[in-house]
């Protein structure tokens, strides 16, 4: 169907006719610009022939052009079929650790060893794709915490910026408290029941100005629910000149603090030792924070004003040309 954004502009349609009827006509000056004292000698040469029939069609073209111009000014729009949008209304912030320890290659992806950040990108991007209707934001933290993407419905942009992140981009150390504090600041003005932070790290708080437990207290006061994920394998084989030995690549992971942060804010702590566990965690997060199927509808609109506007401009050219040549009604 067609609707008009400014339908009241149709009232301007009779404006040229009203001006013609109400305003006095412009007087035609018939005085000669040059007086010739012996004009009678040229009487035969200055005799005016009978005038041609007035040309009326430029006036009709101008009238049609005016109607089309008014039609364009009313902002005609074509409304498409209603499209249902599932909107949960959650404000979901992802905080991803980019510290130097995330480069440890203790995850296996498609038969190859990859570092922890690549595994996180692989699983988190799928999680972002599933969160249809949520406002999603992205915080990247290392020695400092940075807001990479504010809350937005544009999941493709959030995913792309996550995939473009690199280890060490925010520094080599880990500022967990600053990341939580930044999330509290960004989510404070949003609806209370929808504030969620998913924080993923592989270490302990070694930098920043805010203590993680103090930041958790602020998050609890702001009713921000935090889910924490500790990432990293329990053991891996390391080859050296002295042979192969088993080491714990996650010995610096502060599970006690991450658990306390989650419990204090009403969330949960998860441990991801491999890619399969990380995928299961994000699926469980889908269950803990489900997407509500609220019925909201959107009708796509397409602007139609360029068509009558272009037609009006084309029809206005002949009357202007005739007026310039002195031909008219």
C-alpha positions in Angstrom: 0.0 0.0 0.0 1.0 3.6 -0.5 1.1 6.2 2.3 2.1 9.8 2.4 4.5 11.2 5.1 3.3 14.8 4.8 -0.3 14.5 3.4 -1.2 18.1 4.5 0.9 19.4 1.6 -1.9 18.4 -0.8 -3.6 21.6 0.5 -1.0 23.6 -1.6 -2.4 22.1 -4.8 -4.7 25.0 -5.8 -2.1 27.6 -4.8 -1.2 28.8 -8.4 -4.9 29.1 -9.3 -5.6 31.1 -6.1 -2.7 33.5 -6.8 -4.0 34.0 -10.4 -7.5 34.8 -9.1 -6.7 36.9 -6.1 -3.6 39.0 -7.2 -4.1 41.8 -9.7 -2.8 41.1 -13.2 0.6 42.6 -14.2 0.0 45.6 -16.4 1.4 45.4 -19.9 3.4 48.4 -20.9 2.7 49.3 -24.6 4.9 52.4 -24.7 7.5 52.4 -27.4 11.1 52.4 -26.2 12.1 54.8 -29.0 10.0 57.6 -30.4 10.4 58.2 -34.2 9.0 61.6 -35.3 8.4 60.4 -38.9 6.7 57.2 -37.8 3.9 57.8 -40.4 6.4 57.2 -43.2 6.7 53.6 -42.0 3.0 53.0 -41.4 2.9 50.2 -44.0 6.0 48.5 -42.5 4.7 48.6 -38.9 1.3 47.3 -39.6 0.7 44.4 -37.2 -0.7 41.2 -38.8 -3.5 39.4 -37.1 -2.1 37.6 -34.0 -1.8 33.8 -33.8 -4.0 31.6 -31.7 -2.6 31.6 -28.1 -0.6 28.4 -27.3 -2.4 26.7 -24.4 -0.5 23.4 -24.0 2.5 24.9 -22.1 0.1 26.0 -19.4 -1.3 22.5 -19.1 2.2 21.1 -18.8 3.0 23.5 -16.1 -0.2 22.6 -14.2 0.6 18.9 -14.4 4.2 19.6 -13.3 2.9 21.5 -10.3 0.7 18.5 -9.3 3.6 16.1 -9.6 5.8 18.5 -7.6 3.2 18.5 -4.8 2.9 14.7 -5.0 6.7 14.4 -4.5 6.6 16.9 -1.6 4.1 14.8 0.3 6.7 12.0 0.7 4.9 9.1 -0.9 6.1 5.7 0.4 5.4 2.1 -0.5 4.8 -0.1 2.6 5.8 -3.7 2.3 4.4 -6.7 4.0 4.8 -6.8 7.8 7.9 -8.7 9.0 8.0 -10.3 12.4 11.1 -9.5 14.5 12.0 -11.6 17.5 13.4 -9.2 20.1 14.5 -10.3 23.6 15.6 -6.9 24.7 18.8 -8.1 26.4 21.8 -5.9 26.6 24.6 -8.4 26.3 28.2 -7.3 26.6 31.1 -9.6 25.6 34.5 -8.9 27.3 37.4 -10.8 25.6 40.9 -11.1 27.0 43.7 -10.1 24.5 46.6 -10.4 26.9 49.9 -12.1 25.9 48.9 -15.5 27.4 46.1 -15.9 24.9 48.7 -16.8 22.3 49.3 -20.2 23.9 48.3 -22.9 21.4 46.5 -25.5 23.5 43.2 -25.7 21.5 42.6 -27.9 18.6 40.4 -26.6 15.7 39.8 -28.8 12.6 42.8 -31.0 13.4 45.2 -28.2 14.0 46.6 -26.6 17.1 45.4 -22.9 17.4 45.9 -20.3 20.1 43.2 -19.5 22.6 42.1 -16.3 20.9 41.4 -18.1 17.6 39.3 -20.7 19.4 37.4 -17.9 21.2 36.7 -16.1 18.0 35.5 -19.3 16.4 33.0 -20.1 19.1 32.0 -16.5 20.1 31.2 -15.6 16.5 28.7 -18.5 16.3 27.2 -17.3 19.6 26.8 -13.8 18.2 25.0 -15.1 15.2 22.4 -16.9 17.4 21.6 -13.8 19.5 19.0 -12.5 17.1 17.2 -9.5 18.7 19.8 -8.8 21.4 21.8 -5.6 21.6 25.4 -6.8 21.7 28.5 -4.9 22.7 32.2 -5.8 22.7 34.9 -5.0 25.2 38.6 -5.9 24.5 40.9 -5.8 27.5 44.6 -6.4 28.2 46.6 -4.0 30.2 43.7 -1.6 29.6 40.0 -2.1 28.8 38.6 -0.6 25.6 35.0 -0.4 24.3 35.4 -1.8 20.8 31.7 -1.8 20.0 28.8 -0.1 21.9 25.5 -1.9 22.3 24.0 -2.4 18.9 21.6 -4.7 17.0 24.2 -4.9 14.2 25.6 -8.4 15.0 27.6 -8.5 11.8 29.7 -5.5 12.9 30.3 -6.9 16.3 31.4 -10.2 14.9 33.7 -8.6 12.3 35.4 -6.4 15.0 35.9 -9.5 17.2 37.5 -11.4 14.3 39.8 -8.4 13.6 41.1 -8.3 17.2 44.7 -9.3 17.9 46.7 -10.5 20.8 48.5 -7.6 22.5 46.2 -5.0 21.0 45.3 -3.8 24.5 48.6 -4.6 26.1 50.2 -7.8 27.4 48.8 -7.8 31.0 45.3 -8.5 32.2 42.9 -5.9 33.7 39.8 -7.9 34.6 38.6 -5.2 37.1 38.8 -2.4 34.5 36.8 -4.5 32.0 34.0 -5.1 34.5 34.0 -1.5 35.5 33.7 -0.4 31.8 30.8 -2.8 31.3 29.0 -1.4 34.4 29.4 2.1 33.1 28.1 1.2 29.6 25.1 -0.8 30.9 24.1 1.3 33.8 21.4 3.3 31.9 19.8 0.3 30.2 16.9 -1.8 31.5 17.7 -3.6 34.7 16.4 -7.1 33.8 18.5 -7.3 30.7 22.1 -6.4 31.7 24.4 -9.3 31.1 28.2 -9.5 30.8 30.1 -12.5 29.5 33.8 -12.2 30.5 36.4 -14.6 29.0 40.0 -14.7 30.3 42.8 -17.2 30.7 44.7 -15.5 33.6 44.6 -13.4 36.7 44.2 -9.7 37.3 47.7 -8.2 36.8 46.9 -4.7 35.7 44.3 -2.0 35.9 43.1 0.5 38.4 40.0 -1.4 39.7 40.2 -4.5 41.8 38.1 -7.3 40.3 36.1 -8.1 43.5 35.4 -4.4 44.0 34.3 -4.1 40.4 32.0 -7.1 41.1 30.4 -5.2 44.0 29.7 -2.3 41.7 28.2 -4.7 39.1 26.0 -6.3 41.8 24.8 -2.8 42.8 24.0 -2.0 39.2 22.2 -5.4 38.9 24.6 -6.5 36.2 24.8 -10.3 35.9 28.3 -11.6 35.0 29.1 -15.0 33.5 32.9 -15.7 33.7 34.7 -18.2 31.5 38.2 -19.5 32.3 39.8 -20.7 29.2 42.9 -22.9 28.8 43.9 -26.6 28.9 45.0 -28.3 32.1 48.1 -29.8 30.5 50.0 -29.8 27.2 53.2 -31.4 25.9 56.2 -29.1 25.4 59.2 -30.3 23.5 62.6 -29.0 24.3 66.3 -30.0 24.0 65.9 -32.2 27.1 62.9 -34.1 25.7 59.1 -33.8 26.0 57.5 -32.8 29.3 54.0 -32.1 30.5 53.1 -28.6 31.7 50.0 -26.9 33.0 49.4 -23.9 30.6 46.6 -22.6 32.9 48.6 -22.4 36.1 48.0 -18.6 36.2 44.2 -18.8 35.8 42.6 -17.3 38.9 39.5 -19.5 39.2 38.8 -18.5 42.7 38.4 -14.8 41.8 36.4 -15.6 38.6 34.0 -17.8 40.7 33.6 -15.1 43.3 32.8 -12.5 40.6 30.1 -14.7 39.1 28.5 -15.7 42.4 28.4 -12.1 43.6 26.5 -10.9 40.6 24.1 -13.8 40.2 26.0 -15.4 37.3 28.0 -18.6 36.9 31.7 -19.6 36.4 32.6 -21.9 33.5 35.8 -23.7 32.7 36.7 -24.3 29.1 39.7 -26.7 28.7 39.1 -27.4 25.0 37.0 -26.3 22.0 34.1 -28.7 22.8 33.7 -27.4 26.3 33.8 -23.8 25.1 31.1 -24.6 22.6 29.0 -26.2 25.3 29.4 -23.2 27.5 28.0 -20.8 24.9 25.1 -23.2 24.2 24.4 -23.3 27.9 24.5 -19.5 28.0 21.8 -19.5 25.3 19.7 -21.6 27.7 20.4 -19.4 30.7 19.7 -16.2 28.8 17.1 -17.4 26.2 15.9 -15.3 23.4 12.3 -14.2 24.0 10.0 -14.5 21.0 8.1 -11.3 21.5 5.9 -10.5 18.6 7.1 -7.2 17.1 6.6 -6.3 13.5 8.4 -4.1 11.0 7.1 -2.9 7.7 9.8 -2.1 5.2 9.2 1.3 3.4 10.5 2.4 0.0 10.5 6.1 -0.9 8.6 6.9 -4.1 9.2 10.7 -4.3 12.0 10.5 -6.9 9.5 9.4 -9.6 7.0 12.3 -9.5 9.9 14.8 -8.8 11.7 13.6 -12.0 8.5 13.8 -14.0 7.8 17.3 -12.7 11.2 18.5 -13.7 10.9 17.1 -17.2 7.5 18.6 -17.8 8.7 22.0 -16.5 11.3 22.3 -19.3 8.9 23.0 -22.3 6.9 25.8 -20.5 10.1 27.5 -19.4 11.4 27.3 -22.9 8.2 28.8 -24.4 8.2 31.5 -21.8 11.8 32.4 -22.6 10.9 32.6 -26.3 7.9 34.8 -25.5 5.2 32.3 -26.5 2.3 31.6 -24.2 -1.3 32.0 -23.3 
